[in-house]
Amino acid sequence: MAYYDDYYQQVDTPLTAPPEFFERVGFNGAPPHTIVVIFVAVLLIPALAWGLLRLTEDSAMAASVAPAGVVNDAAHTAPAGVAGSADLYAQSGTGGGGISPIFTPEVHYWEKQIVGWAAAYDLDPNLAAIVMQVESCGDPNAVSGAGAQGLFQVMPFHFSAGENMQDPDTNARRGLNYLVEGLRLTNGDVGLAFAGYNGGHGTAAKSWNQWPAETQRYYNWTSGIYEDIQAGLTESPTLQTWLAAGGAALCRQAANRLGLP
């Protein structure tokens, strides 16, 4: 701003360019104020045009950004029946009180407990089963490289002093507390609640391109499995893809731990 203030304070000062310059540009005899105004216009018009172009681009970009959640990429928007689903609680989506048949045997090993744990929160037991499936495949002693523990892979700081982190009941209570809190924070958006379970509730409030790659994958697996259940499928293509992508190894470990064939 100071530069332009100084410039305008000098408009009454005779210009020092040689007369032949003004003859060439057609300003010979023009008052100094007129010449200065023309030069200022020549300098400012391109800058103003550039600023208007950038403003238009920024406005278009802002218009293309969806609210907090999954944005900008149609391949990664929440599937129908996942985001904003009203059927999150009590109903299992299978017509009964159990879990969907799509889950692996290692998760079905815990079906009775899953139903009981979910009932304590008036929660669809399939939501709990999906988290268990992708987190541990039913291995109660699973420990991740980051230190997450048990069936629901709960981080140690969620436990109280003296609690057995790998005790199934304790682990389920801590894990489902966190999942239910995610559902509350996302107004019942299952996909975002799953993303928050993996990356933290703060992550779920951000746009897709700000999520870690792990959380993006986690969202795709979990919300895809839930969509398959809601569609009434007896086998989940998403779950099969997860198994082929490395989940099968996790399930073999769980089967060995549980004594399953």
DAWO-V127613 format. One record per residue. RES is the residue in one small letter. SS is DSSP state (H for helix, E for strand, L for the rest). PHI is phi in radians with two decimals (999 if undefined). D_LAST is the distance of its C-alpha to the last C-alpha in Angstrom with 2 decimals. Layout:
res=RES ss=SS phi=PHI d_last=D_LAST
res=RES ss=SS phi=PHI d_last=D_LAST
//
This chain:
res=m ss=L phi=999 d_last=77.25
res=a ss=H phi=-1.05 d_last=79.92
res=y ss=H phi=-1.02 d_last=80.32
res=y ss=H phi=-1.26 d_last=81.25
res=d ss=H phi=-1.06 d_last=83.54
res=d ss=H phi=-1.06 d_last=85.47
res=y ss=H phi=-1.09 d_last=85.65
res=y ss=H phi=-1.25 d_last=87.19
res=q ss=H phi=-1.23 d_last=89.68
res=q ss=L phi=-1.82 d_last=91.18
res=v ss=L phi=-1.20 d_last=91.88
res=d ss=L phi=-1.47 d_last=95.63
res=t ss=L phi=-1.37 d_last=95.84
res=p ss=L phi=-0.99 d_last=97.35
res=l ss=L phi=-1.24 d_last=94.87
res=t ss=L phi=-1.75 d_last=95.61
res=a ss=L phi=-1.15 d_last=94.47
res=p ss=L phi=-1.13 d_last=97.39
res=p ss=H phi=-0.99 d_last=99.23
res=e ss=H phi=-1.09 d_last=98.28
res=f ss=H phi=-1.08 d_last=94.59
res=f ss=H phi=-1.21 d_last=95.34
res=e ss=H phi=-1.13 d_last=97.44
res=r ss=H phi=-1.15 d_last=94.55
res=v ss=H phi=-1.59 d_last=92.10
res=g ss=L phi=1.50 d_last=94.70
res=f ss=L phi=-1.84 d_last=95.15
res=n ss=L phi=-1.07 d_last=98.69
res=g ss=L phi=1.56 d_last=100.72
res=a ss=L phi=-1.25 d_last=97.84
res=p ss=L phi=-1.06 d_last=97.89
res=p ss=H phi=-0.98 d_last=95.54
res=h ss=H phi=-1.07 d_last=93.65
res=t ss=H phi=-1.10 d_last=92.91
res=i ss=H phi=-1.10 d_last=91.73
res=v ss=H phi=-1.11 d_last=89.44
res=v ss=H phi=-1.06 d_last=87.95
res=i ss=H phi=-1.12 d_last=87.27
res=f ss=H phi=-1.12 d_last=85.63
res=v ss=H phi=-1.09 d_last=83.49
res=a ss=H phi=-1.08 d_last=82.40
res=v ss=H phi=-1.06 d_last=81.55
res=l ss=H phi=-1.31 d_last=79.42
res=l ss=H phi=-1.52 d_last=77.70
res=i ss=H phi=-1.02 d_last=77.01
res=p ss=H phi=-1.06 d_last=74.32
res=a ss=H phi=-1.14 d_last=72.68
res=l ss=H phi=-1.15 d_last=72.74
res=a ss=H phi=-1.10 d_last=71.35
res=w ss=H phi=-1.09 d_last=68.46
res=g ss=H phi=-1.10 d_last=67.73
res=l ss=H phi=-1.13 d_last=67.75
res=l ss=H phi=-1.09 d_last=65.34
res=r ss=H phi=-1.12 d_last=62.90
res=l ss=H phi=-1.09 d_last=63.22
res=t ss=H phi=-1.11 d_last=62.46
res=e ss=H phi=-1.11 d_last=59.36
res=d ss=H phi=-1.12 d_last=58.14
res=s ss=H phi=-1.13 d_last=58.75
res=a ss=H phi=-1.13 d_last=56.82
res=m ss=H phi=-1.14 d_last=53.90
res=a ss=H phi=-1.08 d_last=53.98
res=a ss=H phi=-1.18 d_last=54.01
res=s ss=H phi=-1.54 d_last=50.84
res=v ss=L phi=-1.56 d_last=48.83
res=a ss=L phi=-1.36 d_last=46.92
res=p ss=L phi=-1.04 d_last=46.63
res=a ss=L phi=-0.86 d_last=44.19
res=g ss=E phi=2.40 d_last=40.69
res=v ss=L phi=-1.50 d_last=39.42
res=v ss=L phi=-2.36 d_last=42.53
res=n ss=L phi=1.25 d_last=44.19
res=d ss=L phi=-2.17 d_last=41.36
res=a ss=H phi=-1.06 d_last=40.71
res=a ss=H phi=-1.24 d_last=37.31
res=h ss=H phi=-2.13 d_last=36.23
res=t ss=L phi=-1.31 d_last=37.95
res=a ss=L phi=-1.10 d_last=35.97
res=p ss=L phi=-1.14 d_last=34.66
res=a ss=L phi=-1.01 d_last=36.29
res=g ss=L phi=1.56 d_last=34.76
res=v ss=L phi=-1.86 d_last=33.54
res=a ss=L phi=-1.21 d_last=36.71
res=g ss=L phi=1.22 d_last=38.78
res=s ss=L phi=-1.11 d_last=36.55
res=a ss=L phi=-1.57 d_last=38.00
res=d ss=L phi=-1.83 d_last=34.86
res=l ss=L phi=-1.71 d_last=33.03
res=y ss=L phi=-2.02 d_last=33.19
res=a ss=L phi=1.24 d_last=32.03
res=q ss=L phi=-1.41 d_last=30.93
res=s ss=L phi=-1.63 d_last=27.34
res=g ss=L phi=1.37 d_last=28.38
res=t ss=L phi=-2.01 d_last=26.21
res=g ss=L phi=1.49 d_last=28.86
res=g ss=L phi=-2.52 d_last=27.18
res=g ss=L phi=-1.68 d_last=26.22
res=g ss=L phi=-1.64 d_last=22.54
res=i ss=L phi=-1.84 d_last=21.04
res=s ss=L phi=-1.07 d_last=20.87
res=p ss=L phi=-1.26 d_last=18.12
res=i ss=L phi=-1.25 d_last=18.07
res=f ss=L phi=-1.24 d_last=15.84
res=t ss=L phi=-1.26 d_last=12.26
res=p ss=H phi=-0.99 d_last=9.56
res=e ss=H phi=-1.14 d_last=9.93
res=v ss=H phi=-1.36 d_last=13.60
res=h ss=H phi=-1.11 d_last=13.49
res=y ss=L phi=-0.96 d_last=12.00
res=w ss=L phi=-1.75 d_last=15.55
res=e ss=H phi=-0.98 d_last=17.49
res=k ss=H phi=-1.03 d_last=19.76
res=q ss=H phi=-1.16 d_last=20.70
res=i ss=H phi=-1.03 d_last=21.26
res=v ss=H phi=-1.08 d_last=23.61
res=g ss=H phi=-1.17 d_last=25.43
res=w ss=H phi=-1.08 d_last=25.83
res=a ss=H phi=-1.16 d_last=27.14
res=a ss=H phi=-1.08 d_last=29.47
res=a ss=L phi=-1.10 d_last=31.16
res=y ss=L phi=-1.94 d_last=32.35
res=d ss=L phi=0.92 d_last=32.88
res=l ss=L phi=-1.98 d_last=30.51
res=d ss=L phi=-0.98 d_last=28.46
res=p ss=H phi=-1.08 d_last=24.88
res=n ss=H phi=-1.14 d_last=23.76
res=l ss=H phi=-1.12 d_last=25.70
res=a ss=H phi=-1.12 d_last=23.80
res=a ss=H phi=-1.15 d_last=20.43
res=i ss=H phi=-1.10 d_last=21.66
res=v ss=H phi=-1.07 d_last=22.66
res=m ss=H phi=-1.06 d_last=19.38
res=q ss=H phi=-0.99 d_last=17.54
res=v ss=H phi=-1.40 d_last=19.89
res=e ss=H phi=-1.40 d_last=20.57
res=s ss=L phi=-2.41 d_last=17.30
res=c ss=L phi=0.92 d_last=14.49
res=g ss=L phi=1.52 d_last=14.05
res=d ss=L phi=-1.53 d_last=14.24
res=p ss=L phi=-1.24 d_last=16.94
res=n ss=L phi=-1.90 d_last=18.09
res=a ss=L phi=-1.12 d_last=18.49
res=v ss=E phi=-2.35 d_last=21.99
res=s ss=L phi=-1.50 d_last=23.74
res=g ss=L phi=-1.09 d_last=26.50
res=a ss=L phi=-1.50 d_last=29.00
res=g ss=L phi=1.72 d_last=27.78
res=a ss=L phi=-1.12 d_last=26.14
res=q ss=E phi=-2.12 d_last=23.92
res=g ss=L phi=1.32 d_last=20.92
res=l ss=L phi=-0.98 d_last=19.27
res=f ss=L phi=-1.86 d_last=22.42
res=q ss=L phi=0.84 d_last=23.54
res=v ss=E phi=-1.61 d_last=26.89
res=m ss=L phi=-1.23 d_last=29.60
res=p ss=H phi=-0.98 d_last=31.02
res=f ss=H phi=-1.23 d_last=34.45
res=h ss=H phi=-1.48 d_last=33.23
res=f ss=L phi=-1.71 d_last=32.61
res=s ss=L phi=-1.47 d_last=35.37
res=a ss=L phi=-1.02 d_last=36.24
res=g ss=L phi=1.56 d_last=34.19
res=e ss=L phi=-1.33 d_last=31.26
res=n ss=L phi=-1.45 d_last=27.72
res=m ss=L phi=-1.13 d_last=26.53
res=q ss=L phi=-1.70 d_last=22.80
res=d ss=L phi=-1.12 d_last=23.19
res=p ss=H phi=-0.96 d_last=21.37
res=d ss=H phi=-1.15 d_last=24.49
res=t ss=H phi=-1.14 d_last=26.88
res=n ss=H phi=-1.09 d_last=24.99
res=a ss=H phi=-1.12 d_last=24.71
res=r ss=H phi=-1.08 d_last=28.38
res=r ss=H phi=-1.19 d_last=29.55
res=g ss=H phi=-1.16 d_last=27.53
res=l ss=H phi=-1.26 d_last=28.56
res=n ss=H phi=-0.97 d_last=32.10
res=y ss=H phi=-1.22 d_last=32.25
res=l ss=H phi=-1.12 d_last=30.84
res=v ss=H phi=-1.12 d_last=33.32
res=e ss=H phi=-1.09 d_last=36.10
res=g ss=H phi=-1.10 d_last=35.30
res=l ss=H phi=-1.11 d_last=35.59
res=r ss=H phi=-1.15 d_last=38.89
res=l ss=H phi=-1.21 d_last=40.25
res=t ss=L phi=-1.79 d_last=39.43
res=n ss=L phi=0.98 d_last=40.77
res=g ss=L phi=1.43 d_last=37.44
res=d ss=L phi=-1.38 d_last=36.55
res=v ss=H phi=-1.07 d_last=32.75
res=g ss=H phi=-1.04 d_last=32.59
res=l ss=H phi=-1.21 d_last=34.98
res=a ss=H phi=-1.12 d_last=33.27
res=f ss=H phi=-1.10 d_last=30.00
res=a ss=H phi=-1.06 d_last=32.13
res=g ss=H phi=-1.17 d_last=33.72
res=y ss=H phi=-1.10 d_last=30.44
res=n ss=H phi=-1.42 d_last=29.68
res=g ss=H phi=-1.82 d_last=33.20
res=g ss=L phi=1.73 d_last=35.15
res=h ss=H phi=-1.05 d_last=37.27
res=g ss=H phi=-1.13 d_last=40.19
res=t ss=H phi=-1.11 d_last=38.34
res=a ss=H phi=-1.09 d_last=37.68
res=a ss=L phi=-1.45 d_last=41.45
res=k ss=L phi=-1.64 d_last=42.17
res=s ss=E phi=-1.36 d_last=42.37
res=w ss=H phi=-0.93 d_last=39.57
res=n ss=H phi=-1.26 d_last=41.15
res=q ss=H phi=-1.73 d_last=41.23
res=w ss=L phi=-1.37 d_last=37.50
res=p ss=L phi=-1.06 d_last=35.50
res=a ss=H phi=-1.01 d_last=33.46
res=e ss=H phi=-1.08 d_last=30.25
res=t ss=H phi=-1.19 d_last=31.44
res=q ss=H phi=-1.06 d_last=32.38
res=r ss=H phi=-1.13 d_last=28.91
res=y ss=H phi=-1.05 d_last=27.40
res=y ss=H phi=-1.02 d_last=29.86
res=n ss=H phi=-1.08 d_last=28.98
res=w ss=H phi=-1.12 d_last=25.22
res=t ss=H phi=-1.21 d_last=25.56
res=s ss=H phi=-1.20 d_last=28.61
res=g ss=H phi=-1.16 d_last=27.34
res=i ss=H phi=-1.10 d_last=24.18
res=y ss=H phi=-1.10 d_last=26.53
res=e ss=H phi=-1.09 d_last=28.89
res=d ss=H phi=-1.10 d_last=26.27
res=i ss=H phi=-1.14 d_last=25.47
res=q ss=H phi=-1.09 d_last=29.21
res=a ss=L phi=-1.38 d_last=29.68
res=g ss=L phi=1.42 d_last=27.44
res=l ss=L phi=-1.25 d_last=24.93
res=t ss=L phi=-1.70 d_last=21.58
res=e ss=L phi=-2.45 d_last=20.19
res=s ss=L phi=-1.75 d_last=21.53
res=p ss=H phi=-1.03 d_last=22.99
res=t ss=H phi=-1.13 d_last=23.43
res=l ss=H phi=-1.11 d_last=19.81
res=q ss=H phi=-1.11 d_last=18.92
res=t ss=H phi=-1.16 d_last=21.68
res=w ss=H phi=-1.08 d_last=20.44
res=l ss=H phi=-1.06 d_last=16.99
res=a ss=H phi=-1.18 d_last=18.98
res=a ss=H phi=-1.47 d_last=21.33
res=g ss=H phi=2.34 d_last=18.93
res=g ss=H phi=-1.12 d_last=16.80
res=a ss=H phi=-1.07 d_last=13.69
res=a ss=H phi=-1.13 d_last=14.03
res=l ss=H phi=-1.10 d_last=14.36
res=c ss=H phi=-1.24 d_last=11.20
res=r ss=H phi=-1.11 d_last=9.22
res=q ss=H phi=-1.09 d_last=11.24
res=a ss=H phi=-1.13 d_last=10.57
res=a ss=H phi=-1.07 d_last=6.77
res=n ss=H phi=-1.09 d_last=7.70
res=r ss=H phi=-1.16 d_last=10.52
res=l ss=H phi=-1.57 d_last=9.10
res=g ss=L phi=1.30 d_last=6.67
res=l ss=L phi=-1.60 d_last=3.82
res=p ss=L phi=-1.19 d_last=0.00
//
